[in-house]
């Protein structure tokens, strides 16, 4: 399995904290408006324009798309898991 496929599978279903870049280039105004600080679960991925993930927000306000570098993995108790504190957006494909 390629490192890209491992990244996709690692994040699906994970509880995450989102740290969006404000007015991220390449996103529409509507998409940028949906992105916010908070917590949620990764429900989908896409790699059509680089690897990104759709997060279903726990506040009930819908979903939004985030780059891997904008997500931090949380343990079920809400604390950051040390193994999830790396930036997947900057990891090289080594396999």
GUSEDREN-508961 format. One record per residue (C-alpha): residue number from 1; residue in one letter; x, z, y. Coordinates in pm, 1 decimal. Example, Ala and Ser with C-alpha at 12.3 -4.5 7.8 and 13.67 -1.06 7.14 Angstrom:
<pts>
<pt><num>1</num><residu>a</residu><X>1230.0</X><Z>780.0</Z><Y>-450.0</Y></pt>
<pt><num>2</num><residu>s</residu><X>1367.0</X><Z>714.0</Z><Y>-106.0</Y></pt>
</pts>
This chain:
<pts>
<pt><num>1</num><residu>x</residu><X>0.0</X><Z>0.0</Z><Y>0.0</Y></pt>
<pt><num>2</num><residu>x</residu><X>137.4</X><Z>-90.8</Z><Y>344.0</Y></pt>
<pt><num>3</num><residu>x</residu><X>207.4</X><Z>174.0</Z><Y>608.6</Y></pt>
<pt><num>4</num><residu>x</residu><X>-71.8</X><Z>24.6</Z><Y>823.6</Y></pt>
<pt><num>5</num><residu>x</residu><X>-324.1</X><Z>72.4</Z><Y>540.9</Y></pt>
<pt><num>6</num><residu>x</residu><X>-200.0</X><Z>429.5</Z><Y>489.5</Y></pt>
<pt><num>7</num><residu>x</residu><X>-256.0</X><Z>500.2</Z><Y>861.8</Y></pt>
<pt><num>8</num><residu>x</residu><X>-610.9</X><Z>366.7</Z><Y>846.5</Y></pt>
<pt><num>9</num><residu>x</residu><X>-699.2</X><Z>570.4</Z><Y>540.4</Y></pt>
<pt><num>10</num><residu>x</residu><X>-532.4</X><Z>885.0</Z><Y>675.1</Y></pt>
<pt><num>11</num><residu>x</residu><X>-756.4</X><Z>896.6</Z><Y>983.0</Y></pt>
<pt><num>12</num><residu>x</residu><X>-1095.7</X><Z>798.0</Z><Y>837.0</Y></pt>
<pt><num>13</num><residu>x</residu><X>-1324.7</X><Z>1101.9</Z><Y>821.5</Y></pt>
<pt><num>14</num><residu>x</residu><X>-1076.2</X><Z>1329.8</Z><Y>1001.1</Y></pt>
<pt><num>15</num><residu>x</residu><X>-1183.5</X><Z>1572.4</Z><Y>1271.4</Y></pt>
<pt><num>16</num><residu>x</residu><X>-986.3</X><Z>1490.0</Z><Y>1586.6</Y></pt>
<pt><num>17</num><residu>x</residu><X>-938.9</X><Z>1589.0</Z><Y>1948.8</Y></pt>
<pt><num>18</num><residu>x</residu><X>-947.5</X><Z>1292.8</Z><Y>2185.9</Y></pt>
<pt><num>19</num><residu>x</residu><X>-708.5</X><Z>1256.5</Z><Y>2481.9</Y></pt>
<pt><num>20</num><residu>x</residu><X>-810.9</X><Z>924.1</Z><Y>2639.3</Y></pt>
<pt><num>21</num><residu>x</residu><X>-598.2</X><Z>741.5</Z><Y>2893.4</Y></pt>
<pt><num>22</num><residu>x</residu><X>-825.2</X><Z>698.2</Z><Y>3199.4</Y></pt>
<pt><num>23</num><residu>x</residu><X>-935.4</X><Z>339.1</Z><Y>3266.9</Y></pt>
<pt><num>24</num><residu>x</residu><X>-726.3</X><Z>205.7</Z><Y>2980.2</Y></pt>
<pt><num>25</num><residu>x</residu><X>-633.1</X><Z>-160.7</Z><Y>3032.6</Y></pt>
<pt><num>26</num><residu>x</residu><X>-794.7</X><Z>-398.1</Z><Y>2785.1</Y></pt>
<pt><num>27</num><residu>x</residu><X>-1116.1</X><Z>-194.1</Z><Y>2757.9</Y></pt>
<pt><num>28</num><residu>x</residu><X>-1436.8</X><Z>-291.3</Z><Y>2937.7</Y></pt>
<pt><num>29</num><residu>x</residu><X>-1577.2</X><Z>-63.6</Z><Y>3208.2</Y></pt>
<pt><num>30</num><residu>x</residu><X>-1853.8</X><Z>42.1</Z><Y>2967.4</Y></pt>
<pt><num>31</num><residu>x</residu><X>-1604.7</X><Z>119.4</Z><Y>2687.7</Y></pt>
<pt><num>32</num><residu>x</residu><X>-1387.0</X><Z>321.7</Z><Y>2926.2</Y></pt>
<pt><num>33</num><residu>x</residu><X>-1692.8</X><Z>517.5</Z><Y>3043.3</Y></pt>
<pt><num>34</num><residu>x</residu><X>-1774.7</X><Z>616.0</Z><Y>2682.9</Y></pt>
<pt><num>35</num><residu>x</residu><X>-1423.2</X><Z>757.0</Z><Y>2623.6</Y></pt>
<pt><num>36</num><residu>x</residu><X>-1372.4</X><Z>1127.5</Z><Y>2707.0</Y></pt>
<pt><num>37</num><residu>x</residu><X>-1188.4</X><Z>1446.6</Z><Y>2616.8</Y></pt>
<pt><num>38</num><residu>x</residu><X>-1353.1</X><Z>1620.9</Z><Y>2326.8</Y></pt>
<pt><num>39</num><residu>x</residu><X>-1373.2</X><Z>1647.7</Z><Y>1950.8</Y></pt>
<pt><num>40</num><residu>x</residu><X>-1531.9</X><Z>1434.1</Z><Y>1684.4</Y></pt>
<pt><num>41</num><residu>x</residu><X>-1482.4</X><Z>1252.4</Z><Y>1356.7</Y></pt>
<pt><num>42</num><residu>x</residu><X>-1315.8</X><Z>916.3</Z><Y>1293.9</Y></pt>
<pt><num>43</num><residu>x</residu><X>-1581.1</X><Z>685.3</Z><Y>1149.6</Y></pt>
<pt><num>44</num><residu>x</residu><X>-1424.0</X><Z>338.4</Z><Y>1168.5</Y></pt>
<pt><num>45</num><residu>x</residu><X>-1100.5</X><Z>153.0</Z><Y>1244.0</Y></pt>
<pt><num>46</num><residu>x</residu><X>-1007.9</X><Z>-188.4</Z><Y>1379.4</Y></pt>
<pt><num>47</num><residu>x</residu><X>-679.7</X><Z>-373.4</Z><Y>1405.7</Y></pt>
<pt><num>48</num><residu>x</residu><X>-796.3</X><Z>-691.5</Z><Y>1577.1</Y></pt>
<pt><num>49</num><residu>x</residu><X>-606.0</X><Z>-598.1</Z><Y>1896.8</Y></pt>
<pt><num>50</num><residu>x</residu><X>-380.7</X><Z>-324.2</Z><Y>1755.9</Y></pt>
<pt><num>51</num><residu>x</residu><X>-482.0</X><Z>-27.5</Z><Y>1544.2</Y></pt>
<pt><num>52</num><residu>x</residu><X>-761.5</X><Z>178.0</Z><Y>1703.9</Y></pt>
<pt><num>53</num><residu>x</residu><X>-1031.5</X><Z>413.0</Z><Y>1581.4</Y></pt>
<pt><num>54</num><residu>x</residu><X>-1398.6</X><Z>475.4</Z><Y>1653.7</Y></pt>
<pt><num>55</num><residu>x</residu><X>-1478.4</X><Z>845.1</Z><Y>1698.5</Y></pt>
<pt><num>56</num><residu>x</residu><X>-1827.2</X><Z>994.5</Z><Y>1666.0</Y></pt>
<pt><num>57</num><residu>x</residu><X>-1829.3</X><Z>1270.8</Z><Y>1929.7</Y></pt>
<pt><num>58</num><residu>x</residu><X>-1949.9</X><Z>1614.6</Z><Y>1826.0</Y></pt>
<pt><num>59</num><residu>x</residu><X>-2135.4</X><Z>1662.6</Z><Y>2156.6</Y></pt>
<pt><num>60</num><residu>x</residu><X>-2397.0</X><Z>1413.1</Z><Y>2035.0</Y></pt>
<pt><num>61</num><residu>x</residu><X>-2319.5</X><Z>1158.8</Z><Y>2308.2</Y></pt>
<pt><num>62</num><residu>x</residu><X>-2235.0</X><Z>873.8</Z><Y>2071.9</Y></pt>
<pt><num>63</num><residu>x</residu><X>-1914.1</X><Z>701.5</Z><Y>1972.6</Y></pt>
<pt><num>64</num><residu>x</residu><X>-1613.9</X><Z>553.0</Z><Y>2150.9</Y></pt>
<pt><num>65</num><residu>x</residu><X>-1292.4</X><Z>370.2</Z><Y>2058.7</Y></pt>
<pt><num>66</num><residu>x</residu><X>-943.5</X><Z>522.0</Z><Y>2094.5</Y></pt>
<pt><num>67</num><residu>x</residu><X>-585.4</X><Z>417.6</Z><Y>2035.0</Y></pt>
<pt><num>68</num><residu>x</residu><X>-406.9</X><Z>620.0</Z><Y>1766.2</Y></pt>
<pt><num>69</num><residu>x</residu><X>-185.4</X><Z>777.9</Z><Y>2033.8</Y></pt>
<pt><num>70</num><residu>x</residu><X>-498.3</X><Z>925.9</Z><Y>2197.5</Y></pt>
<pt><num>71</num><residu>x</residu><X>-598.1</X><Z>1125.8</Z><Y>1887.5</Y></pt>
<pt><num>72</num><residu>x</residu><X>-474.8</X><Z>1458.5</Z><Y>1755.8</Y></pt>
<pt><num>73</num><residu>x</residu><X>-582.2</X><Z>1566.7</Z><Y>1409.9</Y></pt>
<pt><num>74</num><residu>x</residu><X>-763.7</X><Z>1901.0</Z><Y>1387.5</Y></pt>
<pt><num>75</num><residu>x</residu><X>-801.7</X><Z>2131.1</Z><Y>1093.4</Y></pt>
<pt><num>76</num><residu>x</residu><X>-1158.7</X><Z>2235.3</Z><Y>1006.4</Y></pt>
<pt><num>77</num><residu>x</residu><X>-1114.8</X><Z>2554.2</Z><Y>1214.0</Y></pt>
<pt><num>78</num><residu>x</residu><X>-1040.1</X><Z>2342.4</Z><Y>1522.2</Y></pt>
<pt><num>79</num><residu>x</residu><X>-669.3</X><Z>2421.7</Z><Y>1548.2</Y></pt>
<pt><num>80</num><residu>x</residu><X>-419.1</X><Z>2140.3</Z><Y>1563.9</Y></pt>
<pt><num>81</num><residu>x</residu><X>-250.7</X><Z>2075.2</Z><Y>1232.3</Y></pt>
<pt><num>82</num><residu>x</residu><X>125.7</X><Z>2042.7</Z><Y>1279.2</Y></pt>
<pt><num>83</num><residu>x</residu><X>132.5</X><Z>1735.5</Z><Y>1054.9</Y></pt>
<pt><num>84</num><residu>x</residu><X>-119.4</X><Z>1563.6</Z><Y>1285.2</Y></pt>
<pt><num>85</num><residu>x</residu><X>69.8</X><Z>1614.2</Z><Y>1608.2</Y></pt>
<pt><num>86</num><residu>x</residu><X>266.4</X><Z>1289.9</Z><Y>1589.4</Y></pt>
<pt><num>87</num><residu>x</residu><X>184.5</X><Z>970.6</Z><Y>1768.9</Y></pt>
<pt><num>88</num><residu>x</residu><X>75.0</X><Z>711.3</Z><Y>1514.4</Y></pt>
<pt><num>89</num><residu>x</residu><X>80.6</X><Z>448.2</Z><Y>1786.0</Y></pt>
<pt><num>90</num><residu>x</residu><X>460.7</X><Z>473.7</Z><Y>1808.0</Y></pt>
<pt><num>91</num><residu>x</residu><X>545.1</X><Z>492.5</Z><Y>1437.3</Y></pt>
<pt><num>92</num><residu>x</residu><X>733.5</X><Z>190.9</Z><Y>1308.2</Y></pt>
<pt><num>93</num><residu>x</residu><X>637.1</X><Z>3.7</Z><Y>994.6</Y></pt>
<pt><num>94</num><residu>x</residu><X>910.0</X><Z>119.6</Z><Y>760.9</Y></pt>
<pt><num>95</num><residu>x</residu><X>755.7</X><Z>26.5</Z><Y>427.1</Y></pt>
</pts>
